[in-house]
């Protein structure tokens, strides 16, 4: 895969003008999970002879079993108000999802507030509930949805599996490309790159939190069901607000430790099993970027070993430095503790090298400290960022990655 792109965000080709869907606003899914039904008392009758054993329900949904692979995702999203059920207590997991419904789901999954005043470039959505309530406008602003070449959105059409993956991936500002595991996805299909990046980011596939489309066949034009749509969105990373709540305290300690060169404090924050990976540029080379155990960090500044940390942008020469030298050039080259811009779990595509944080570190939370530029004569091209990545273990968020980012050639 080419890791370079000159676009801040990838524009969607005409063939990709397939907008995501959202669960119809007319479907009132409960915004909170109801308590599970109480267990029968000791004297409660069980099934009679010949009667099939009863299966526990998935929360409040009478037509989804607690053992259903989609149950966890459905309950996760229902607790946040992203999905709801029907008045009769069902979820109807095998029903298709419309494009408008999935757009709404994406907006809610990303904790975005619908904005009816936003621009809407589609010719066939006037008066549609998703436009009246601002879900489509917000989905457009998120880069989540697109229309068709004829200018329509087709809000009531079923969303396909390929379209659903594209919506989720583009909402995260992922860059399509590479090869996925499915044997029925042609290399020239408009969605091939989106499916590949979605699989690497664990939005789909066997390694996802909620495994979906786990076989060798993807069937990209098949309509996504409500259960499948819930699983795709259930596999999204933490929202920025969730990530900030989860790691802001640990991140503050880590950036202070880096500024003060207090490596003992940083070692205490590092993952006890995975250690910390150091990436000199935004593209994380999972197989070759150096990883050091937490115990090594304490004496890092005293280590006089010259390590090869990667390849210099531009010259292509190896980055051969001691840790102290690497720290000065590729970790704390500016006062990131006082950076003017701080964000959580946002995949910024600022330069011409792909930011693959989510693909390299699925299921994590990260914070980015960003300087938009220093010298006006460079027009912002001298920006710098430092990204700290945390993974959760036993309810504790540990530092596992330190990523330096800057404009590259």
N, C-alpha and C positions, 0 to 999 in steps of 0.2 A: 504494500500500500504506500502511495506517495503521502508523506506526512506533511507536505507543504501546501498551503492554500493562501492566496492573496486576498481572499474575501473575509470580511469580519464575520459574516454569516453566510452560509451557503444558500444561494438562491435556488428555488425549486424549478426544475426544467418543466417545460410545458407538459411533458408526460407525467410529471409528478403533481400536476394541479389537481390533486385528489384530497379534499379536505377531510379532517377527522370528524367523527361524530360524537354525539353526546346523548346521555339518557334523556328522553323526552321530559320536558318540564311538566307535562300533563301527568306524568307518573310520580305519584307522591311516595317516595321511598322514605321510611322512617329515618330521622336524623340521628337517632341514638339506638344503640342495641338494647333490646329489652332483655330482662333477666331470663336465664334459661329456665325452662319448666322445672318445678320442684320434683325431686325424686319421689316415686310412689312410696307410701308408707308400707310398713311390714305386712300389713293385711291387704294391701292393694292386689287385686287379681292380676295375674299375668296372662299371656296369650293362652287360649285354649288349645287343645290338641288339634293339629292340622292348621292352625292359624299362623301366618308368617310372623317371625319375631319383629318387634317394633324397632325402628331405627331412629336414633336421636336426631333431632333437627339441628340445622346450622343456625344457632341463635333464634331469631324470631321468624325465620323463613321456613314455612312448612314444607316446601317442595325441594329443599336442598338438605342433603344429609350432612351430619357433622363430619363425616369421613370424606366428603367430596373434596377433591383437590382444590376447588375454587373457594371453599368455605372460608379459609383464613383471609383471603383477599377481599371477599365480599364483606366480611365483618369489619375488616380494617377500614375499608372505604365507607361503610355504613356509619361507623362511629364518627367519621369526620363530615358526614353529610354529603359525600360525593355520590353515593348511590342510595337508592331507596327501594322499597318493595311496593307491592300493590295493596289496595285496601283489604283484599281477602287474605293477606298474610303470606302471599307467595312472592317469589322472586322471578320465576319463569326464566331459569338460567339458560335455556336453549333458544330463547327468542332472539331474533337479530336485533342489532342496535342501529339506529339511524345515524347519518352523518352529523345531524344537528345535536342529537343526544350525546354522541361521543365528544363533540366540541365542548359541550357544557361540562361533561365529566372532566375533561382535561383542564378547563378553567378552574373548576373547584379543586381538583387534585393538586394544583399548583398554588392554591390559596389566593387566587386572583379575584379582585372585585369586578363584576361585570360592569361595562361602561357603554350604555346605549348611545352615547354621543360620539363614539369612535367611528372612524371611516369604515365603510362597508362596500367592497368593490363588486358585489355580486348582484346580478340582475333579477334573481328569482326568489329573494328572501324578504321582500317588503311585506310587513304584517306578520311574518312568521314569528312564533313565540320566542325562538332563539335569538332573533334580531331585536324584537321588542324589548326583551330583557337584557340585551347587551352581551350575551354570551358569544355570539359570532364575532362581534366587533373586538372583543377582548382576545378571542382565539387568534384572530388575524394579527393583533398587536403582539402576541406571543410568538409569532412565526409558526404557530401550530397548524394552521389550516390554509388551504389554497382552493381556488376554484378550477373549473375546467376551461379549456381553450375558448369555449363559446361565451365565457363570462358568467356562467351559472355556478351555483354551489350544490344544487340538488340536495337540499337539507333532509328530505324524507327518504332518500335512497339508503339502502343498507350500507354500512361501512364494511369494507373488505378487511381481511387480516392484514394485507399489505398496507392499506391506508391507515389502519390503527397503529401499526408499528411506526410508520412515518410520522404520524402526529406526535406520538410519545417522544420519539428520538429528536425531532426538530424542535419540540418544545424545550428540550434540554440543550439545544444548540449544538448537538452532535454533528459531526461531519460524515456524510455517507461515504462508504468506500470499503474495499476489501472483499473477501469471499466468506460467505457463511457456510453452514453445515448442510444445507438442504439441497437435495439432488434435483429438485424440480423448479429451482429458481434460475432462469437463464441469466447468463452474465450481462446480457443487454437489456434485461427487464428494468423498467424505470425504478422499481423498488429494490433491486438487488443490493445496492449499497446501503440502503436504509435497513434492510433486514440483517445485513452483515454487521453493521455498527450496533444495531439493537441487540443482536445476539452477544456481541462482545461486552456490551454494557449490562448484560444480564437482565434485559427487559423481557426477553423470551428465552426459551431453551431449558435444558435440564439443570443448569447451574443457577437459574433464577430463584429468588426467594419463593415464588409461587410458580413452579415449572409449568410452562404452557408451550404447546407445539414442540414437543420433545422428540418427535421421530425424525426421519430423514426427509419426509415430505412436508412442505409448508402450505401448499394450496393457497397461494396468495390472493387469488380472486374470490375465494370463498368468503361469504358473509361471516363476520365475527359475531359470536353469540354474546349475550350479556355476561355470562360467566367468564368467557375468554377476555372480554373487554375489561372486566374487573381485575383479572389476573395481570394483564399488561400494565394497567395503571397502579395496581398494588405493588408492582416491582419497581416503581419509580423511587429514586433516592429521597432522602429527607428534603422537605421544602426548605428554603432559606431560613424561615422563621423557626422551624423545627431544629435545623442544624445549629443555629445560633443558640437556642436554648440548651441544646445538648452539649456543645463544646466550648462555648465562649469563655467559661472559667478556665478550663485547661489550656485553651489557646492563649489567653492572657498570660498565664504562667510560662508557657513555652516561648512566646515572643520576648518576654522579659528575660528569660534565661539566655536566649540567643544574644540579645543586646548586651547583657552583662557578662557574656562568656562564662556563664555559670553552668558548666557541663554536668556537674553533679545533679543540679536541679533538672536539667534536660533529661538526663539518664533516668531519673525517677518517673518522668512522664512518658518515656519510650516504651513501646510494646515489649513485654518480657519475652515473648517467643519469636515475634517477627522482626524485631529490631527496627531500624530506620533506614529507608532508602533515600539517597541523595541524587537529585536530578538537576543538572546545570541549566537545562532549558525546559520549556513547557511540555514537550513531548517526552513522556516517561518511557524509557526502554526497560521494560520489566525484566528482561533476561540479562541485561548487561549493566544497568546502573548499579553503582555500589551500594551494598546494604551492610550496615554494621550493627552488631548486637548492642543492647542497652548498656552492658557493662563496659564496652569499649569507649563510649562517649565520655565518660568521666575523665579519661586521660588523653582525649583527642588532641588538645593543643600541645601536649608534650610529645606526641608521636611525630618523629622526624621522617617517617617513611613517605616516599613520593609515590602517590597512587595515580592511576589513570582513571579519571572520572568520566570520561566521555570524549567527544570530539568538539573542537572549537567551531562555532558557526563561522562561515566565511572561508577561513583558511583550510578547514578540514584536518588540522593538526590535532594530535591527541592532547587532552587536558591533563597534564602531568604536574601535580602540585601536592604539597603536604596539606594536611587538613587545615592548618592555620592559613595557608595561602588560599585554599579553596574557600574558606570562610569569608575572607576579605573580598573575593571576587564574585562568588556565586551563592553566598548565603546572606550575610549582613553587609551588603555593599551600600546600603542607605539605611536611614533610621526608620525601619518598618514599623516599629512600635508606635510611631507618631505619623504613620501614613494617613493622608487625607481621605482615602477611600478604603473601606473595609467591607467585604461581602462574604456571604456564606453560601456554599453549595450552588454557585452560579458558574456555568462553564463559559468563561469569556474566551471568544476567539478574536484576540486583539491584533495579532501580528500575522506573519505569513507561515507560521509553523502551527500545526494542529495541537490544540489543547486536548489531550486524551485522558485527563484526570479520571473521569467517570469510568472509562474502559479499563484503565490500569488499576483503579481502586474501587471496584463495585461494592456497594453496600456501606460506604464510608461517609464521613462528613469532613468538610474542609473549610478553611478560612483563607481569604486572600487579602493581603495588604498591598495596596496599589498606589504608586505615584504616577499621575497622568503625564508628567513631563517636568523638565527642570529649566531648560533654556528655550525661550520663545522662538529663537531662530530655527529650531528643529521642528516646529509645528507639532509637538507632542510625540514625535517618533523616538524620543529618548526616554520613554516611559519605562518603569521597572515595577516588578511585582515579586512578592514572596508568598508561596502557598504552603500551608501546613495541613497535612492530611491525618485524620484520626480514625481509628477503627475501634469498635466496641467489643470488649470481652468481659464477661461477668459483670455487666452494668457499669463498667469503667471505660472511658474513652482514652485510648493510648495513641501517642504520636507514632505514625508509621512511615511518613513521607515528608520530605522537605524539597520543594520544587521552586527553582528560580526561573523567572520569566522576564523576557525583554524582547525588543524588536530584533528580528533576525533577518538575514539577507535571503 
